[in-house]
Amino acid sequence: MSRKIAILGATGSIGKSTLDLVECSPERFEVVALTAATNAEALADIARRTNAKLAVIADETRLSDLQELLVGSNCRAMAGEAALAEAAAGEAELVIAAIVGCAGLRPVMAAVEAGKTVALANKEALVTAGALMTDAATARGATLLPVDSEHNAIFQCLAGSRADDISKIILTASGGPFRTASAETLAAATPEQAVAHPNWSMGAKISVDSATLMNKGLELIEAHYLFGLPSARIDILIHPQSVIHSMVEFVDGSVLAQLGSPDMRIPIAYALAWPERMETPAQRLDLAAIARLDFEAPDMTRFPTLRLAREALEAGGAAPIVLNAANEVAVASFLAGAIRFTDIARAVEEALEDSRFAAPRSIAEVLDIDRATRQRVDSTMKANCH
């Protein structure tokens, strides 16, 4: 029997990679729902190709365009926040959660509360609402499958293991384009240099996060909620080749690692087929050609975002929300040429120091804290620029 799936964020990078795999094995999957932010044309094209039953555009002003593009198909067109939640909580057995940013929070929670299996590619869901999401998953019997290559690697290494068997988990990081750069080079870094990731092809924001190592800090927070380990038992290790995606150390001293080419279709395929596996067109790993694997400890002085993320995790409450929101505003300012690369971490640290928010008790409160933090950081940076 084919597996019914919904793809939230179907026109983005993860969505496209998911569709590539689905269309390679059409007998295994039935696409029942698709969503996109504003691109009605791409969404309609995907809906027609996959014979989806429901297509949702987040931007309500584009609903009429989507309806017109779907005339003659068997696909319903809907728009807005409530429709996104309906797509997430509908008839799909597996929900691919790939909406970028806090816009994905409500749909992910809708899927979790409906008891779905959720393949989680939305970082913000666990970074900003980790306790709310995991508590809801436990209460409703939902399953969270990590799609991030690092967390997916850990999930694979942990298969069949008891929590008591785990000593620690080790997240690997490529180190980004500035791994060996001096402090002076970092201060003068341009957006073009920051987005030039040595191994992965990604969007501008996540590429800058990889350059500052904030991406690894956010993954540290995600790992805590996914695997239930405290900060002290989650390590970060620089591994420039991006071949070992992460590792698990067990109490007997054994270390298991998951290796693979830097291709997001591999972890996506694992989530799509879980608890089985499926073939992918990803390039096979040739260790003889790679010849060597290097490792080094991260430099917390040149890359202070790792320290800030760990402090936010250990502080708990609203701190991870503030960390994420401040970082997004600062990265956008850097990409616009308004601040320096090294100002990103400074803006995040100031936001954390100024935060006085109580721990959120709902997704609505998470979004309120996120919104207030963005406004405050944006105002502070504009004032500093003048």
C-alpha positions as CSV (number, residue, x, y, z in Angstrom):
1,M,0.0,0.0,0.0
2,S,1.2,3.5,-0.8
3,R,1.8,5.9,2.1
4,K,-0.3,9.1,2.2
5,I,1.9,12.2,2.7
6,A,1.5,15.9,3.0
7,I,4.4,18.3,2.1
8,L,4.3,21.6,4.0
9,G,6.7,23.9,2.1
10,A,6.5,22.0,-1.2
11,T,8.2,24.7,-3.3
12,G,11.3,25.1,-1.0
13,S,14.6,23.2,-1.1
14,I,13.4,20.3,1.2
15,G,10.1,20.2,-0.5
16,K,11.7,19.9,-3.9
17,S,14.1,17.1,-2.7
18,T,11.2,15.3,-1.2
19,L,9.2,15.5,-4.5
20,D,12.3,14.2,-6.4
21,L,12.2,11.1,-4.2
22,V,8.4,10.7,-4.3
23,E,8.4,10.9,-8.1
24,C,11.2,8.3,-8.3
25,S,8.9,5.9,-6.4
26,P,5.3,6.9,-7.2
27,E,4.0,3.5,-6.2
28,R,5.1,4.0,-2.6
29,F,3.5,7.4,-1.9
30,E,0.3,9.2,-2.4
31,V,0.5,13.0,-2.1
32,V,-2.7,14.2,-0.5
33,A,-1.7,17.8,0.5
34,L,0.8,20.5,-0.5
35,T,1.5,24.0,0.8
36,A,3.5,27.0,-0.3
37,A,4.0,30.5,1.0
38,T,3.4,32.7,-2.1
39,N,4.4,30.8,-5.3
40,A,1.0,29.8,-6.6
41,E,2.4,28.8,-10.0
42,A,4.9,26.3,-8.7
43,L,2.4,25.0,-6.2
44,A,-0.2,24.4,-8.9
45,D,2.3,22.7,-11.1
46,I,3.4,20.3,-8.3
47,A,-0.3,19.6,-7.4
48,R,-1.0,18.6,-11.0
49,R,2.1,16.5,-11.3
50,T,1.4,14.6,-8.1
51,N,-2.5,14.5,-8.4
52,A,-2.7,16.1,-4.9
53,K,-6.1,16.5,-3.4
54,L,-5.4,19.8,-1.5
55,A,-3.1,22.7,-2.3
56,V,-2.8,25.5,0.3
57,I,-1.2,28.9,-0.4
58,A,-0.3,30.8,2.8
59,D,-0.7,34.2,1.1
60,E,-4.5,34.7,0.9
61,T,-4.1,37.3,-1.8
62,R,-3.0,34.6,-4.2
63,L,-5.9,32.2,-3.6
64,S,-7.8,33.3,-6.8
65,D,-4.6,32.7,-8.8
66,L,-4.2,29.3,-7.4
67,Q,-7.9,28.4,-8.0
68,E,-7.6,29.5,-11.6
69,L,-4.4,27.5,-12.1
70,L,-6.1,24.4,-10.8
71,V,-9.2,24.6,-12.9
72,G,-9.9,21.1,-14.4
73,S,-7.9,19.3,-11.8
74,N,-9.3,17.3,-8.8
75,C,-7.3,19.4,-6.4
76,R,-9.0,21.8,-3.9
77,A,-7.4,25.2,-3.4
78,M,-7.3,26.9,0.0
79,A,-5.4,29.8,1.6
80,G,-4.4,31.1,5.0
81,E,-3.3,29.9,8.4
82,A,-6.3,27.8,9.2
83,A,-5.9,26.0,5.8
84,L,-2.3,25.3,6.5
85,A,-3.3,23.6,9.7
86,E,-6.0,21.6,7.9
87,A,-3.4,20.4,5.4
88,A,-1.2,19.3,8.3
89,A,-3.9,17.6,10.3
90,G,-5.8,16.0,7.4
91,E,-5.7,12.5,6.0
92,A,-1.9,12.2,5.5
93,E,-0.1,9.6,7.6
94,L,3.3,11.3,7.2
95,V,3.7,15.1,7.2
96,I,6.9,16.6,5.8
97,A,7.3,19.8,7.8
98,A,9.5,22.1,5.7
99,I,7.9,25.5,6.1
100,V,10.7,27.9,6.9
101,G,10.7,30.0,10.1
102,C,8.0,30.5,12.8
103,A,5.4,30.4,10.0
104,G,5.7,26.7,10.3
105,L,4.9,26.5,14.1
106,R,1.1,26.3,14.0
107,P,1.0,23.7,11.1
108,V,3.5,21.5,12.8
109,M,1.6,21.7,16.1
110,A,-1.6,20.8,14.2
111,A,0.1,17.7,12.8
112,V,1.5,16.7,16.2
113,E,-1.9,17.2,17.9
114,A,-3.5,15.0,15.2
115,G,-1.1,12.2,16.2
116,K,0.7,12.2,12.8
117,T,4.2,11.0,12.0
118,V,6.0,14.3,11.4
119,A,9.3,14.5,9.4
120,L,10.7,17.6,10.9
121,A,12.7,19.9,8.7
122,N,11.6,23.1,10.4
123,K,14.2,24.0,12.9
124,E,12.1,26.7,14.6
125,A,9.5,24.1,15.8
126,L,11.9,22.6,18.4
127,V,14.2,25.6,18.9
128,T,11.4,27.9,19.9
129,A,8.7,25.5,21.1
130,G,10.6,22.4,22.0
131,A,8.8,21.5,25.3
132,L,5.4,22.3,23.9
133,M,6.0,20.1,20.8
134,T,7.5,17.1,22.6
135,D,4.8,17.2,25.4
136,A,2.1,17.3,22.7
137,A,3.7,14.5,20.8
138,T,3.8,12.3,23.9
139,A,0.2,13.2,24.8
140,R,-1.2,12.5,21.3
141,G,1.0,9.6,20.2
142,A,2.7,11.5,17.4
143,T,6.2,10.5,16.1
144,L,8.8,13.1,15.4
145,L,11.3,12.0,12.7
146,P,14.3,14.4,12.2
147,V,15.2,15.4,8.7
148,D,18.2,17.6,9.5
149,S,21.2,15.5,8.4
150,E,22.8,15.7,11.8
151,H,19.8,14.7,13.8
152,N,18.8,12.1,11.2
153,A,22.2,10.6,11.6
154,I,21.8,10.4,15.4
155,F,18.4,8.9,15.0
156,Q,19.9,6.2,12.7
157,C,22.7,5.5,15.1
158,L,20.3,5.1,18.0
159,A,18.1,2.6,16.4
160,G,17.2,-0.1,18.9
161,S,19.2,1.5,21.8
162,R,18.0,2.2,25.3
163,A,18.3,5.7,26.7
164,D,20.5,4.3,29.5
165,D,23.0,3.0,26.9
166,I,23.9,6.5,25.6
167,S,26.9,8.4,27.0
168,K,26.7,11.4,24.7
169,I,25.8,12.5,21.1
170,I,28.3,14.4,18.9
171,L,27.0,16.8,16.3
172,T,29.4,17.4,13.4
173,A,29.8,20.7,11.7
174,S,31.7,21.5,8.5
175,G,33.0,24.8,10.0
176,G,31.6,26.8,7.1
177,P,33.5,29.1,4.7
178,F,35.3,30.9,7.6
179,R,36.6,27.8,9.5
180,T,40.2,29.0,9.3
181,A,39.6,32.7,9.0
182,S,41.2,35.2,11.3
183,A,39.2,37.6,13.5
184,E,40.2,40.4,11.2
185,T,38.9,38.5,8.2
186,L,35.6,37.7,10.0
187,A,35.1,41.4,10.8
188,A,35.4,42.3,7.1
189,A,33.5,39.3,5.7
190,T,30.9,40.1,3.0
191,P,27.5,38.5,2.5
192,E,28.8,36.9,-0.8
193,Q,31.7,35.2,1.2
194,A,29.4,34.1,4.0
195,V,26.9,32.3,1.7
196,A,29.6,30.4,-0.2
197,H,29.3,27.2,1.8
198,P,32.1,24.7,0.9
199,N,29.9,21.5,1.0
200,W,26.2,22.2,0.9
201,S,23.9,24.1,-1.4
202,M,21.5,26.1,0.8
203,G,19.6,29.3,1.1
204,A,21.2,32.6,2.1
205,K,20.0,32.6,5.7
206,I,21.0,29.1,6.6
207,S,24.3,29.6,4.8
208,V,25.1,32.6,7.0
209,D,24.1,30.5,10.0
210,S,26.6,27.9,9.0
211,A,29.2,30.6,8.6
212,T,28.6,31.9,12.1
213,L,28.1,28.3,13.4
214,M,24.7,29.5,14.8
215,N,23.2,26.7,12.7
216,K,25.0,24.2,14.9
217,G,23.9,26.1,18.0
218,L,20.3,25.8,16.9
219,E,20.9,22.1,16.2
220,L,22.2,21.7,19.7
221,I,18.9,22.9,21.1
222,E,17.0,20.7,18.7
223,A,19.0,17.7,19.7
224,H,18.2,18.3,23.4
225,Y,14.4,18.1,22.7
226,L,14.6,15.3,20.1
227,F,16.8,12.9,22.2
228,G,16.2,14.1,25.8
229,L,19.8,14.6,26.7
230,P,21.1,17.6,28.7
231,S,23.4,20.2,27.2
232,A,26.5,18.6,29.0
233,R,26.0,15.4,27.0
234,I,25.8,17.0,23.6
235,D,29.1,17.8,21.9
236,I,30.0,19.7,18.7
237,L,32.9,18.7,16.6
238,I,34.2,20.4,13.4
239,H,34.5,17.9,10.5
240,P,35.3,19.8,7.3
241,Q,34.5,17.0,4.8
242,S,30.8,16.7,5.9
243,V,31.0,12.9,5.4
244,I,30.3,11.9,9.0
245,H,27.0,13.6,9.7
246,S,27.0,12.9,13.5
247,M,27.9,10.3,16.1
248,V,26.7,8.6,19.2
249,E,29.0,7.5,22.1
250,F,27.7,4.7,24.2
251,V,28.4,3.9,27.9
252,D,30.7,1.0,26.9
253,G,33.0,3.3,24.9
254,S,31.6,2.3,21.5
255,V,31.0,5.2,19.0
256,L,28.6,4.7,16.1
257,A,28.7,7.2,13.2
258,Q,26.4,7.7,10.2
259,L,28.3,8.5,6.9
260,G,27.0,9.6,3.5
261,S,27.4,12.1,0.7
262,P,26.3,15.7,1.6
263,D,22.9,15.2,-0.1
264,M,19.6,16.0,1.7
265,R,17.8,13.3,-0.2
266,I,19.5,10.7,2.0
267,P,18.0,11.8,5.4
268,I,14.7,12.8,3.7
269,A,14.5,9.3,2.2
270,Y,15.1,7.7,5.6
271,A,12.2,9.7,7.0
272,L,9.9,8.9,4.1
273,A,10.4,5.2,4.2
274,W,10.9,4.8,8.0
275,P,11.0,2.2,9.5
276,E,12.2,0.8,6.2
277,R,14.6,2.2,3.7
278,M,14.3,3.2,0.1
279,E,16.7,3.7,-2.8
280,T,17.8,7.3,-3.7
281,P,19.7,8.8,-6.7
282,A,22.3,10.3,-4.2
283,Q,25.9,9.9,-5.1
284,R,27.5,6.9,-3.3
285,L,30.3,7.6,-0.8
286,D,33.8,6.8,-2.1
287,L,36.1,6.8,1.0
288,A,39.2,5.9,-1.0
289,A,38.7,9.0,-3.1
290,I,38.0,11.2,-0.1
291,A,41.2,9.6,1.5
292,R,41.0,11.4,4.8
293,L,38.6,12.6,7.5
294,D,39.6,15.5,9.7
295,F,38.3,16.7,13.1
296,E,38.9,19.7,15.3
297,A,37.2,21.4,18.3
298,P,35.2,24.5,17.5
299,D,36.8,27.9,18.3
300,M,34.4,29.5,20.7
301,T,36.2,32.8,20.6
302,R,35.9,33.4,16.9
303,F,32.4,31.8,16.8
304,P,30.6,32.9,20.0
305,T,27.2,31.9,18.7
306,L,27.9,28.3,19.9
307,R,28.3,29.6,23.4
308,L,25.2,31.8,23.2
309,A,23.1,28.8,21.9
310,R,24.3,26.6,24.7
311,E,23.6,29.3,27.3
312,A,20.1,29.8,25.9
313,L,19.4,26.1,26.1
314,E,20.6,25.9,29.7
315,A,18.6,29.0,30.6
316,G,15.5,27.5,29.1
317,G,12.2,29.3,29.1
318,A,12.0,32.0,26.4
319,A,15.7,32.2,25.9
320,P,15.8,29.9,22.8
321,I,13.0,32.0,21.2
322,V,14.9,35.2,21.8
323,L,18.1,33.6,20.4
324,N,16.4,32.5,17.2
325,A,14.5,35.7,16.6
326,A,17.4,38.0,17.3
327,N,19.6,35.9,15.0
328,E,17.1,36.0,12.1
329,V,16.9,39.8,12.3
330,A,20.6,40.2,12.6
331,V,21.3,37.9,9.7
332,A,18.8,39.8,7.5
333,S,20.6,43.0,8.4
334,F,23.9,41.6,7.5
335,L,22.7,40.3,4.2
336,A,21.3,43.7,3.5
337,G,24.7,45.3,4.2
338,A,23.6,47.1,7.3
339,I,25.8,45.4,9.9
340,R,29.1,43.5,9.9
341,F,29.4,39.8,10.1
342,T,30.7,39.9,13.7
343,D,27.8,42.1,14.7
344,I,25.4,39.2,14.3
345,A,26.6,37.4,17.5
346,R,26.8,40.8,19.3
347,A,23.1,41.5,18.5
348,V,22.0,38.1,19.7
349,E,24.0,38.4,22.9
350,E,22.5,41.8,23.7
351,A,19.0,40.5,23.0
352,L,19.5,37.6,25.4
353,E,20.9,39.9,28.1
354,D,17.8,42.2,27.8
355,S,15.2,39.5,27.7
356,R,12.7,39.4,30.5
357,F,10.1,37.1,29.0
358,A,8.4,34.3,31.0
359,A,8.4,30.7,29.6
360,P,5.7,30.3,26.9
361,R,2.7,28.2,27.7
362,S,1.3,28.1,24.1
363,I,2.3,28.5,20.5
364,A,0.5,31.9,20.6
365,E,2.9,33.0,23.4
366,V,5.9,31.7,21.5
367,L,4.9,33.8,18.5
368,D,4.3,36.9,20.7
369,I,7.8,36.6,22.2
370,D,9.2,36.1,18.7
371,R,7.5,39.1,17.4
372,A,8.4,41.4,20.3
373,T,12.1,40.3,20.1
374,R,12.3,41.0,16.4
375,Q,10.8,44.5,16.8
376,R,13.2,45.3,19.7
377,V,16.3,44.0,17.9
378,D,15.3,45.7,14.6
379,S,14.8,49.0,16.5
380,T,18.1,48.7,18.3
381,M,20.1,48.0,15.2
382,K,18.4,50.9,13.3
383,A,19.2,53.2,16.1
384,N,22.9,52.1,16.2
385,C,23.2,52.5,12.4
386,H,22.1,56.2,12.8
